[in-house]
Amino acid sequence: MAAINEVTVYGSGCKRCQALLDGARQAVSDMGLGVEVGYVTDVVEASSRGIMSMPALAVNGRVVSAGRVLDAKEVRKVLEGIE
């Protein structure tokens, strides 16, 4: 597994986006990564990164999921697969 330096959730602030944020925070905590999970609600910034469907999850600046609400277990699988 590569070093994870940055985890960011992009969303509008809705319940779905908040659920992904909660799942990401839980996964990061469970894995003991010691990184803060960022939360970006600026639609312009999200679209500049190519995100057209929210919520979205980015790891180390790369979008790894968009348009889906991942729970903590699913986020952990994604994080474990980062290379």
N, C-alpha and C positions, 0 to 999 in steps of 0.2 A: 504494500500500500504506500503510495506517495504521500508526502507531507501535505497536510491540509492546513492552509494558512487563512483561508477566508471562506465563509459560508454566508450566502445572502439569499433572502426571500424577497421576491418582487411581487407586489400585490396592491390592491386598491384600498385595503382596510376592511374588506368584507369578512364574513364568518369563514368562508373557505380559505381565504388568505391567512387569517389568524390561525386556523387549524394547521396549515402547513408550517407556519412559524413555530407553533407549539411543538409539532412533531420534530422539526429540525433542532430546536433547542433541546428537546428530550434526548434525541439521538446523540448530539454533540456531548451532552452531559454524561450519558451512559457510556460513551466511548472514552471519556476523559481527555478529549482533545484540547481543552484549554483555549478555545477560540470563541469569540463573541459572534453570535448569529446576527447579521445585519438585516434591516428591514427597510426596503425602498418602496415608497408609494408614489414616486414621481413617474407618471406614465411616459413622459418624454424620455427620461433616462432608460426606462425599460425598453421602449421601442428602439432607442439608439443601440441597444444591445441585441436587437433582433427578436425580442420577445413580443409575440403577438397575442398570446393567450396566457392569462394569469389565473391562479398563482403560478409562479415559476421559482425554481431553485437553481442557484448558481454556486459552483464550488471552484475556488481559485480563479474566479472570473469567467468560467465556462458554464453555460446553461446546460444543466443535466436533466431537467424536467420542466415542462410547461403545460399548463391547462389541467393539471391533476393535483389532487390533494393527497399527498403521501403521509402516512402515519409514521410514527417514530421508527417502527420496524423496517418500513420500506426506505426511509431516509438512511437508516444505518446500512442497509444493503447497498445503496447508491454510494455512500461514503467509503465503504469497504472496497468497492470496485474502482475507486479513483486511482489512476496510474500517472 
